[in-house]
Amino acid sequence: MSDSALPPVIQHMLKPEFYPHPVPPDPLQTVAGEPPEYPEDFYPSDASPVQLIQTHISYVLLTGEYAYKVKKPLNFGFLDYSTLEKRKHFCKEELRLNQRAAAAIYLDVLPITQTLDKGVPTFHLDGPGEVVEYAVKMRQFPQSTLLTNLYERGELTEDLLKDLAGAIATFHLATETSDYIREFGRVERVRQAFDENWAQTAQYIGGPQTQQQFDETRAYCDRFFAEKADLFDERLQQNWIRECHGDLHLRNIAYWNQQFLLFDCIEFNEPFRFVDVMFDIAYVVMDLDARQRPDLRTVFLNEYVERTGDWDGLRVLPIYVNRQTYVRAKVTSFLLNDPGVPEEEKRKAHDTAALYYQLAWNYTQPKTGRLLLMSGLSGSGKSTTAKAIAQKLGAVYIRSDAVRKHLGGVALTERGGDDLYTPEMTQQTYDRLLHLGTTLAAEGYTVILDAKYDRQALREGAIAQVSAHGIPLHILHCTAPLEILAKRLSQRTGDIADATPEILAKQSFEPFTPTEAEYVRTVDTTQPLDALLDSL
């Protein structure tokens, strides 16, 4: 779009003198140090030191230190910016909502005013005259800090993903909920977007998706809603429907100044952000799956549910991962109908959409779950072994230390008191642990329960319950010399487990019975894990 075709206010915003601060010659280079990556629907303008980026709903003016976003006067039904008052309202909502998890970026909402000099309009940023528009003022940040770019450079490490999981968990636990918000978690409200997907993508059958993919993906979702209505009610009653982000994919997360910024959340449509917390993290799960990194997906997901204690949420996660993946396929498919998109870009869009339709279909395929029980004294290497196995198998990893502290209302980073380790609390912990394991394994997950399982009664109870559900079971007994166990415990730092060498000295392990021995595999944790992982 040429400058002359732009609205007059945007034409003025392209002039460096419009701003009360200096505008460097090349604001794109000034902050990032390299040209940023933008989605296909962003169109930079080179007519001014001020850089203009357009999306289908906004103008974004980059000035070096700051960026200014102006909403377009549009009404798409699900989004209505058609009047000045509505644009003011949604600018303020964008500021409010994004300051929750990206306050370093979102600074203010400023009026753009107009004065007339002999009939010629002049526009001002937060100046005199009639208000004609509003802009969200943001701090411009390096595009190199986007997690998509970190991933491409090989810098999105396991440790960073754990920290990301913690940041999102903290955000979710602090978000608002209410009777009004929770209503959006009801099955009939959730499935509306799914039904829209089928209507909007049937035209792409025979193109990027097959008839089989369409039919089976739709049937899976219909069956999920029909058979698991009670699960959605449980999520609602347990306050997991919250005012979330709504569009939390890796391109909307930056890691800047040692801080995660969850930005560009959905401000224009309540049903898009009044969602289950699992809806939000499904974007990250999908992004990592699409990049064929199930190991990173496993690290992120296990860390998130351990931080929140929301292991039950994994039961509803598959429908949301399917939804986010299918929507990515749908939106990419829309490019195939755009006459302004070159044929080469359409071919790329076709292939990308086909990848996501395939991935969405893959999520619908039945899976056989299984359960692995870790056992051994404190310091025997159970957790290290279990985490390595979880990454190898893409398994859900649940440790008793986390379950116990969530049950006791103790922060994971705090040391538990004596009341956390009574026989009654221990029984509650193992009951909860086994319930989670059998429930999730019955729904197709491979689940690893990380606990001592040092008593025959606990192991035999687990064997009986798992057998009743027809779930494959293995017990991995971790061993090492006592002096090594004590040394490990004395050197342990930054872990949620409370065991010490003094506690180890009081522990004993009841031997396996012949019945239990059928399920047991002994692991010498002083030896490398590679052979064990390969055999699993």
C-alpha positions in Angstrom: 0.0 0.0 0.0 1.5 3.4 -1.0 1.6 6.2 1.5 -1.0 8.2 -0.4 -3.5 5.3 0.0 -3.0 5.3 3.8 -5.3 7.2 6.1 -4.1 10.7 6.8 -3.4 10.0 10.4 -1.1 7.1 9.5 0.6 9.3 6.8 1.5 11.8 9.5 2.7 9.0 11.9 5.3 8.1 9.2 7.0 11.5 9.7 9.7 11.5 12.4 8.7 15.0 13.5 5.3 13.6 14.6 7.0 12.0 17.7 8.2 13.8 20.9 11.4 11.7 20.8 14.2 11.1 18.3 13.6 8.6 15.5 16.8 6.9 14.3 17.4 6.4 10.6 16.7 2.7 10.7 14.6 1.7 13.7 14.4 -1.9 12.6 18.2 -2.2 12.9 18.6 0.0 16.0 16.9 -2.3 18.4 17.2 -5.8 17.0 20.6 -5.6 15.4 19.2 -7.7 12.5 16.2 -7.5 10.2 13.2 -9.0 12.1 11.1 -11.8 10.9 7.5 -11.0 10.2 4.5 -13.1 9.3 3.5 -13.1 5.6 0.7 -10.6 6.2 3.1 -7.9 7.4 4.2 -5.3 4.8 7.0 -2.9 5.8 7.1 0.5 4.2 10.5 2.0 3.3 9.3 5.6 2.6 10.3 6.9 6.1 12.8 6.3 8.9 9.6 5.3 10.7 8.8 1.8 9.7 5.2 0.7 9.1 4.0 -2.8 9.5 0.4 -3.8 8.7 -1.6 -6.7 9.8 -5.2 -7.3 8.7 -6.4 -5.5 11.8 -3.7 -3.0 12.8 -1.0 -0.5 11.8 2.2 -0.7 13.8 4.7 2.2 13.6 8.3 1.4 14.6 10.3 4.3 15.7 13.4 2.8 17.3 12.8 2.9 21.1 9.0 2.8 20.9 6.3 1.3 18.7 2.8 2.5 18.3 -0.2 0.4 17.3 -3.3 1.8 15.8 -6.4 -0.4 15.2 -8.1 -0.3 11.8 -11.8 0.7 11.8 -13.1 -2.8 10.9 -15.9 -5.1 11.9 -15.3 -8.9 11.3 -18.1 -10.0 13.7 -15.7 -11.7 16.1 -13.8 -8.4 16.1 -15.4 -4.9 16.1 -13.1 -1.8 15.9 -15.7 0.1 13.8 -16.1 3.2 16.0 -13.6 5.5 17.8 -15.1 4.6 21.2 -14.6 0.9 20.5 -11.0 1.4 19.4 -10.4 3.4 22.5 -11.9 0.6 24.6 -9.9 -2.2 23.0 -6.7 -0.2 23.1 -7.2 0.1 26.9 -8.1 -3.6 27.1 -4.9 -4.5 25.1 -2.9 -2.4 27.6 -4.6 -3.9 30.7 -4.4 -7.5 29.5 -0.9 -7.5 28.2 0.5 -5.7 31.3 -0.3 -8.9 33.2 2.6 -10.8 31.6 4.4 -8.2 29.4 4.4 -5.0 31.4 8.0 -4.2 30.2 6.5 -3.7 26.7 3.1 -2.2 27.1 3.4 1.3 28.3 0.3 3.5 27.7 -2.7 4.4 25.5 -2.3 7.8 23.9 -4.8 9.9 22.1 -4.0 11.2 18.6 -5.5 14.6 18.1 -6.2 16.9 15.1 -6.0 20.7 14.8 -6.9 22.8 11.7 -4.7 25.6 10.4 -6.6 27.4 7.6 -8.5 24.2 7.0 -5.4 22.0 6.8 -5.4 19.2 9.4 -2.4 18.6 11.6 -2.1 15.5 13.8 -0.5 15.3 17.3 0.4 12.6 19.6 -1.3 13.3 23.0 -1.6 17.0 22.0 -4.2 19.7 21.6 -7.4 19.5 19.5 -10.0 16.9 18.7 -9.3 13.2 19.5 -9.5 11.3 16.2 -7.6 8.1 17.0 -5.9 6.1 19.8 -2.5 4.4 19.8 -1.1 1.8 22.1 2.5 2.9 23.0 4.9 0.0 23.4 8.6 -0.4 24.0 10.2 -1.8 20.9 12.1 -5.0 21.6 14.6 -7.1 19.6 12.9 -9.5 17.2 15.8 -11.9 17.9 14.3 -12.5 21.3 11.2 -14.2 20.0 11.1 -17.8 21.0 10.7 -18.8 17.4 14.0 -17.2 16.6 15.6 -18.7 19.7 14.5 -22.1 18.5 16.0 -21.5 15.0 19.3 -20.6 16.6 19.3 -23.7 18.8 18.9 -21.6 21.9 15.5 -22.8 23.1 17.0 -25.2 25.7 15.4 -27.6 28.1 16.3 -25.3 31.0 14.7 -22.3 29.2 11.6 -24.3 28.5 11.3 -25.2 32.2 11.6 -21.6 33.1 9.0 -20.8 30.5 6.6 -23.4 31.9 7.1 -21.8 35.3 6.4 -18.3 34.0 3.2 -19.5 32.3 2.1 -21.4 35.4 2.6 -18.3 37.5 0.6 -16.2 35.0 -2.2 -18.7 34.9 -2.5 -19.1 38.7 -2.8 -15.3 39.0 -5.4 -14.8 36.2 -8.9 -13.8 37.0 -11.9 -16.2 37.0 -15.5 -15.6 37.9 -19.0 -17.2 37.4 -19.2 -15.3 34.1 -15.8 -16.4 32.9 -16.4 -20.0 33.9 -19.5 -20.2 31.7 -17.2 -20.1 28.7 -15.9 -23.5 29.7 -19.2 -25.3 29.1 -19.2 -27.9 26.4 -21.7 -26.1 24.2 -19.6 -22.9 24.3 -16.3 -24.7 23.7 -17.4 -26.7 20.8 -18.8 -23.7 18.9 -15.3 -22.9 17.5 -14.9 -26.5 16.5 -18.1 -26.5 14.5 -17.0 -23.3 12.8 -13.8 -25.1 11.8 -15.6 -27.9 9.9 -17.8 -25.4 8.0 -14.8 -23.3 7.0 -12.4 -26.0 6.0 -14.7 -28.5 4.0 -13.6 -26.6 0.9 -10.0 -27.8 1.3 -10.8 -31.5 1.2 -9.0 -32.9 -1.8 -6.4 -30.1 -1.4 -4.2 -29.8 1.7 -6.4 -32.3 3.6 -7.9 -35.6 2.7 -11.5 -36.7 3.2 -10.3 -39.3 5.7 -8.5 -36.6 7.7 -11.5 -34.3 7.8 -14.0 -37.1 8.7 -11.9 -38.7 11.4 -10.8 -35.5 13.0 -14.3 -34.3 13.1 -15.6 -37.6 14.5 -12.9 -37.6 17.2 -13.9 -34.2 18.4 -17.6 -34.9 18.3 -16.9 -38.1 20.3 -14.7 -36.3 22.8 -17.4 -33.8 23.6 -20.1 -36.4 23.8 -18.2 -38.8 26.0 -16.4 -36.3 28.3 -19.0 -33.7 29.1 -18.4 -34.4 32.8 -14.8 -33.6 32.4 -15.5 -30.1 31.1 -17.9 -29.6 34.1 -15.0 -30.6 36.4 -12.7 -28.2 34.8 -15.3 -25.4 35.3 -15.9 -26.3 39.0 -12.2 -26.5 39.7 -11.6 -22.9 38.5 -9.4 -23.8 35.5 -11.4 -21.6 33.2 -9.7 -18.3 33.4 -9.0 -15.0 31.6 -6.0 -16.4 29.8 -3.8 -15.2 26.9 -5.7 -16.8 24.1 -2.9 -16.9 21.5 0.1 -18.1 23.3 2.3 -19.6 20.5 6.1 -19.3 20.4 6.0 -16.2 18.2 4.0 -14.3 20.8 6.6 -15.0 23.5 9.9 -13.2 23.9 12.8 -13.8 26.2 14.3 -10.3 26.8 16.5 -9.1 29.7 16.2 -12.5 31.4 12.4 -12.3 31.4 9.7 -14.0 29.5 7.2 -11.7 27.9 3.8 -13.2 27.0 2.6 -10.5 24.6 -0.1 -9.8 22.0 -2.9 -11.6 23.9 -6.5 -11.6 22.6 -8.2 -8.4 23.7 -11.0 -8.2 21.1 -13.0 -11.4 21.8 -13.9 -12.8 25.2 -14.5 -16.4 24.1 -11.0 -16.5 22.7 -9.4 -15.7 26.1 -12.0 -17.0 28.6 -10.6 -20.5 28.2 -9.2 -23.5 30.0 -5.6 -23.0 30.9 -4.9 -26.1 28.9 -6.2 -24.2 25.8 -3.4 -21.8 26.4 -0.5 -24.2 26.8 -1.8 -26.3 23.8 -0.2 -23.7 21.5 3.3 -24.3 22.9 2.7 -28.1 22.8 1.6 -27.8 19.2 4.5 -25.6 18.1 7.1 -28.1 19.6 5.3 -31.1 18.0 5.2 -29.4 14.6 9.0 -28.9 14.9 9.3 -32.6 15.7 10.7 -32.0 19.2 8.7 -34.3 21.5 11.6 -34.2 24.0 11.1 -30.5 24.5 7.4 -30.9 24.5 7.7 -33.4 27.3 10.0 -31.2 29.4 7.7 -28.2 29.0 4.5 -30.1 29.8 5.8 -32.0 32.8 7.3 -28.8 34.3 4.0 -26.9 33.8 1.7 -29.4 35.4 4.1 -30.0 38.3 4.1 -26.2 39.0 0.3 -25.9 38.9 -0.6 -29.3 40.2 -3.0 -29.6 37.3 -2.2 -33.2 36.2 -5.9 -33.7 35.7 -5.8 -31.1 32.9 -3.9 -33.5 30.8 -7.1 -35.4 30.3 -8.6 -32.4 28.4 -5.4 -31.2 26.7 -5.7 -33.5 23.6 -8.8 -31.7 22.4 -7.2 -28.3 22.7 -4.0 -29.4 21.0 -6.1 -30.8 18.2 -8.0 -27.5 18.0 -4.9 -25.2 17.9 -3.3 -27.4 15.2 -6.4 -27.5 13.1 -6.8 -23.7 13.3 -3.2 -23.2 12.2 -4.0 -25.5 9.2 -7.2 -23.5 8.5 -5.7 -20.1 8.7 -2.9 -21.2 6.4 -5.4 -22.6 4.0 -7.1 -19.2 3.7 -4.1 -18.0 1.7 -5.1 -20.4 -1.1 -8.2 -18.3 -1.7 -6.4 -14.9 -1.8 -5.9 -13.7 -5.4 -3.1 -11.4 -4.1 -0.9 -14.2 -3.0 1.7 -15.3 -5.6 1.5 -18.9 -6.8 4.8 -19.9 -5.2 3.6 -18.7 -1.8 0.4 -20.6 -2.4 2.3 -23.8 -3.0 4.2 -23.2 0.3 0.9 -22.5 2.1 -0.6 -25.7 0.7 2.3 -27.8 2.0 2.3 -26.1 5.4 -1.5 -26.5 5.8 -1.2 -30.2 4.8 1.4 -30.7 7.5 -0.9 -29.2 10.2 -4.0 -31.1 8.9 -1.9 -34.3 9.2 -0.7 -33.4 12.7 -4.3 -32.7 13.8 -5.3 -36.0 12.5 -2.4 -37.8 14.2 -3.7 -36.5 17.5 -7.0 -38.3 17.0 -5.4 -41.8 16.7 -5.9 -44.2 19.6 -2.9 -44.7 21.9 -2.1 -47.4 24.4 -1.1 -46.2 27.8 1.2 -47.9 30.3 2.4 -47.2 33.8 6.0 -47.3 35.2 6.5 -47.2 39.0 9.9 -46.1 40.2 11.0 -47.5 43.5 14.0 -47.2 45.8 15.4 -45.3 48.8 15.9 -41.6 48.8 19.0 -40.6 46.7 18.8 -43.9 44.7 18.5 -42.0 41.4 14.8 -42.5 40.8 14.1 -38.9 39.7 17.1 -38.7 37.4 16.2 -42.0 35.8 12.5 -41.2 35.6 13.1 -37.8 33.9 15.4 -39.4 31.3 12.9 -42.1 30.6 10.1 -39.6 30.3 11.9 -37.7 27.6 12.7 -40.9 25.8 9.1 -42.1 25.8 7.3 -38.7 25.8 5.8 -39.8 29.2 4.0 -37.9 31.9 6.2 -37.7 34.9 4.6 -37.3 38.4 6.7 -37.3 41.5 5.4 -37.9 45.0 7.2 -34.9 46.4 5.2 -32.5 44.2 1.9 -34.3 44.8 2.5 -34.3 48.6 3.2 -30.5 48.6 0.2 -29.7 46.5 -2.0 -31.7 48.8 -0.5 -30.0 51.8 -0.8 -26.5 50.4 3.0 -26.1 50.7 4.9 -24.3 47.9 7.1 -26.6 45.9 10.2 -24.5 46.8 9.5 -24.6 50.6 10.6 -27.4 53.0 7.7 -29.3 54.4 7.1 -29.7 58.1 6.5 -32.8 60.1 2.7 -32.6 59.4 3.5 -33.2 55.7 5.1 -36.5 56.4 2.6 -38.2 58.7 1.4 -41.7 57.8 -2.0 -40.2 56.9 -0.5 -37.7 54.5 1.8 -40.4 53.0 -1.3 -42.6 52.3 -3.1 -39.6 50.7 -0.1 -38.9 48.6 0.2 -42.5 47.3 -3.6 -42.7 46.7 -3.5 -39.5 44.7 -0.4 -40.6 42.8 -2.0 -43.9 41.8 -5.3 -42.3 40.9 -3.5 -39.9 38.5 -1.4 -42.7 37.0 -4.2 -45.1 36.3 -6.5 -42.3 35.0 -4.0 -40.9 32.6 -2.7 -44.3 31.5 -6.2 -45.4 30.8 -6.5 -42.4 28.4 -3.4 -43.4 26.4 -0.6 -41.7 28.3 2.6 -43.4 29.3 2.9 -42.4 33.0 5.9 -42.6 35.3 5.1 -42.4 39.1 8.3 -41.3 40.9 8.1 -42.4 44.6 9.9 -44.7 47.0 7.3 -47.5 46.8 9.3 -49.0 49.6 6.5 -50.9 51.2 4.9 -54.1 49.9 1.4 -52.9 50.7 1.8 -49.8 48.5 3.2 -51.8 45.6 0.7 -54.6 45.9 -2.1 -52.0 46.0 -0.8 -50.4 42.8 -0.5 -53.8 41.1 -4.0 -54.7 41.9 -5.5 -51.5 40.8 -3.5 -51.3 37.6 -4.3 -54.9 36.7 -8.0 -54.2 37.2 -7.8 -51.5 34.5 -5.8 -53.7 32.2 -2.9 -51.3 32.0 0.6 -52.6 31.3 2.8 -52.1 34.4 6.6 -52.1 35.0 8.4 -51.4 38.3 11.9 -50.0 38.0 13.9 -50.5 41.2 16.8 -48.1 41.4 19.8 -49.1 43.5 23.2 -47.8 44.5 25.5 -48.3 47.5 24.3 -46.5 50.6 27.4 -44.2 50.8 26.6 -43.0 47.3 22.9 -42.4 48.2 24.0 -40.3 51.2 26.5 -38.3 49.2 23.9 -37.5 46.5 21.5 -36.3 49.2 24.2 -34.1 50.8 25.0 -32.5 47.5 21.4 -32.0 46.4 20.4 -28.3 45.8 17.5 -26.6 44.2 15.2 -29.6 44.3 11.7 -29.9 45.8 12.5 -33.1 47.6 13.1 -32.8 51.4 15.1 -35.9 52.0 18.5 -35.6 53.8 21.2 -38.1 54.7 19.7 -38.2 58.2 16.3 -39.2 56.8 18.0 -41.8 54.6 19.5 -43.4 57.7 16.0 -44.1 59.0 14.7 -45.7 55.8 14.4 -49.3 54.9 13.1 -51.2 51.9 10.8 -54.2 52.1 11.8 -56.9 49.6 9.7 -57.7 46.6 7.4 -60.7 46.9 7.4 -63.3 44.1 4.2 -61.7 42.7 5.8 -58.3 42.6 9.1 -59.6 41.1 7.3 -60.4 37.8 7.0 -56.7 37.2 10.4 -55.6 38.5 13.5 -54.5 36.6 16.5 -53.5 38.8 18.5 -50.4 37.7 22.0 -49.8 38.9 22.1 -46.0 38.8 25.8 -45.8 39.1 25.9 -47.1 35.5 25.2 -45.1 32.4 21.5 -44.8 31.5 21.9 -45.3 27.7 21.4 -49.1 27.7 18.3 -48.8 29.8 16.8 -46.1 27.7 17.5 -48.0 24.5 15.8 -51.1 25.8 12.7 -49.1 26.8 
